[in-house]
């Protein structure tokens, strides 16, 4: 597969959600590739931090994915419970990234 379209990624996310408990906020947005192809971009909005994370393949045709945390300009103060909640969200994001890599490798 040369790229993962929004449609393909939405199906993969539906499969991922169905394998887990609880509501997982994940969106797929269209990302135009260099040749105008719909390559898809997976966005995970965090509830416990003022940023989002997004995931994308390292390159077209690659099975390895990277996770990017958007830059912030302000400090974030969290108590222990909030930090645990953020850690849980990041764990889900890491699991999703691994899942997307596995699906990409199946190809």
Secondary structure, 3 states (H helix, E strand, C coil): CCCCCHHHHHHHHHHHHHCCCCCCCCEEECCECCCCCECCEEEEECCCCCCEEEEEECCCCCCCEEEEECCCCCCCCCCHHHHHHHHHHHHHHHHHHHHHHHHHHHC
